[in-house]
Amino acid sequence: MNTFLAEVRQTIIPGSNKKDGPLPPLLVAMTFVTGLVDAFSYLVLGHVFVANMTGNVVFLAFAIAGAPGFSIGASLVALVAFWLGALAGGRIGTRFAEHRGRLLSVATSIQSALLAISVILAALSGTPVTAGYRYGLIVVLGAAMGLQNAAARRIAVPDLTTTVLTLTIVGTAADSAIAGGSGSKSGRRVIAILAMLVGALIGAALALHVHILFPLAIALVVLVIVGTLSRVLGRSDPAWAES
């Protein structure tokens, strides 16, 4: 239990001498953003994810099979937009491969611009969202989340991919002491899972009961904060910024 609590504390408030510096809490914040954005996309844009591409592949299969409520077009557009965003994120990762702080700052700046566009589209669309705005939002948000995933992959903080939780959940069981493992990093993994859960819960509550604009607006604010902090904290070329 002491080890678990220490891992939770170090993930949220890392010490200055830690290998990844402030990156873990910043990536946890981006995991929270994923929950907000996917709650919006699934509930407002109609059975489509813009961050969870495993889900979209399954939804595409459902749509092809003729299941009601699923769209071949929406799933395909989300997949393509995400891929293009990941491609852009890969180029940014190559350009700033030697400095993880600048990489995160640049990636989140571009992602923030895309989220700002999505906020404008959501404000103009009305409720329910019409087809034209729906596909515009899928494209912008899919590209933004693809970029985020590519950046997080290049930053490479263990167990903080910001989107994919399947292996994270597997790790909490397969690496546990009960399974004969060391149980290491279970605190960090639980924090990542909770960040996604809380983001999705808040996003769903706001989209369903307040206004569809709010999940995207909160996600935008969080991204701006992450981008600003990564730029300021990485300005002096600290050791954690090195790849």
N, C-alpha and C positions, 0 to 999 in steps of 0.2 A: 504493500500500500504506500509506503514512504517513497519507493521508487516511482510508482505511478504518479503520485502528487508532484514529485520533483520534475517529472517529464512534462506534466501539464503546465507547471510554473515556468519552466524553461522555454516552452513553446510560446506562451503568451508574453512573458517578460524575460527574454534571453539575456544572459550576462554579456558584458562587453568583450569577453575573451572567447566566446563561442565561435565555432567555425563558420556558422551561417549568419552571425550577427542578428540584425533585425529582420532578416528575410522570413523566418517562420511566422511571426504575427502578421506580417504584410500579406503573405500567401493565405493565411487563415482568413483574413479580411476578403480576399478575392474568392475564396471558397464560399463565403457568405454571399457574395455578389452572384455566384453561380446559382445558388438556391433562389434568390430573388428573381433572377432573369428567367430561369426555367419554369418557375411558378407562373410568371406572367405569360410565357409563350404557350404553355400547355393549357392554361385556363382561359386565356384571352384569344389566342391565335388558333386554337382548336386542335388538340391532340397532336402537337408537334413540339419537339424539344429543339432548342438552339444551342445547347451545350452538351447534352447527353446524346452522343451520336449512336451509342449502342441501342438506346431506346428508339431512335429514328429508323434504324435499320429494321427493327422489329415492327415498328408502325408501318413502314413501307410494305413489309410482307403482309400485314393485316389489310392494308388498302388494296393491294393486288388481289388478295383473296376475296375482296368485296365486303369486308367488315364495315358496318356503318360508323360514321363519325371520323374516319381516317381518310387522308388525302394523299394520293400518289404525288401530286404536284408539290404540296407543301413539304412533304418529307424529302423529296429530291432537291428542292430549292434549298432547304436547310442544310442538307449534306454538302451540296456544291459550295454554298456560301461559307460554311465552316471550313471546308478544304482550302478555299482561296484565302481565308483569314489565317489559317495555319501556315500556308505558303508564305504569306507576308511576314508572319511571325518568325518563320524560319530564316528569312532574309535578314530581319532585324537581329535575330540571335547570332547569325554569322558575323554581322557588322560589329556587334558589341560583345563578341564572345569572351573578350578578356576582362570585362567589367560587368558583373551581374547587377550592380546598382544602376548603371546607365541603361542596361538592357531593360530592367523592370520599369525605369522611369519613362523611356521612350515608348515601350509597348503600352503602358497604361495611359500615356498621353494620347496615343492614336485610338486606343480603345475608348477612352473618355469622349473623344470627338464623335465616334460612332454611336456611343450611348446618348450623347446630346442630340444627335439626329433622330434617334429612336424616341426620345422624349418629345421632340417636336411632332413627329409623326403620330404618336399616341395622343397628343393634345389635339391634333387636327382631325383625327379619325372618328371620334365619337364612339358611342357604345350602342350596339355591337360594332366591331371593327369591320369595315367593308373590305371586299376582296383586294382592291388596289393597295390600300394601306396595310392589309394583312401581309401580303407578299413583300412589300417594302420593309416592314418590320422584321420579317423572317430573314431577309437578306442582310440587313444592317446588324442585327443581333447575332446571327450565325457567324458573320465575318468577325465580329468583336470577340466572340467566345472562342473561335478557332485561333485567333491571334493570342488570346490569353493562354490557351492550352500549350501552344508552341513555345511561348515565352517561359511558362512554368517548367516545361520539359527541359529547356536549355539551362534554366537556373538550377534545376536538379537538387532541390531540398528533399530528402527522403520523406515519403508518405504525405507530401503536400503537393499533389498534382493540380489542385483547385477544382477538379471536375470529377474524375473517375474514382469512385469509392469502393468498387467491387473488390479490388486487391487489398485495399485498406481494411475492409471488414474481414476479409479472409485472414489477414495478418493478425488481427486481434485474437483469432481462434487458433490458427495454425502455429503461431509463434508463442502461444501462451504456455505457462508452466504446466497446465493440465495436459497439454499435448506433448509435453517433453521439451518445449522450447525455452528460450531465455525470457520471453515476455517483454523484450525490449521494445521501446517506442510505443507501447500501448497507450500511454498518456497522450502523445501527439496524435495518434490515430483517432482516438476518441474525440479529441478537440476538432479534428477535421470533419468527422461525421456530424458532430453537434453544430458546427458552423453551417454546413449545408442544410441540416434540418431546420435550424432557426431561420435561416434566410428564406427557405421555401415556405415555412409557416407564416412568417411576416408578409412575404410576397403574396401568398394566397389570401390571407386575411384582408390585405389592402385592396387587392384586385377585385375580390368578391364583395366586400362590404364598404369600401370607401371610394376609391377611384382607380382605374387601371393605370393612371399616370404615376402613381406613387412608388410602386416597386422599382420602376426604371429610374425615377428621380433619386431615390435613395442609393441605388446601385451606382449612379453617376457620381454622387457626392463621395461615396466610399472610394471609388477609383481615383478621383481627384486627390483625395487625401493620401492614398497609397503612392501615387505618382510623385506627389510633392515630397513626401517623407523619403522615398527612395532616392530622389535627386539630392536632397539636402544632406542626408546621412552618408551618401556615397561620394560626396564632393571631394573629400580629402583622400580618396583612394585607400580606404581601410582594407585590412586583410580579408575580411569576409566577402568583399566585392570580387576578389580574384576567382576565376573559374577553376 
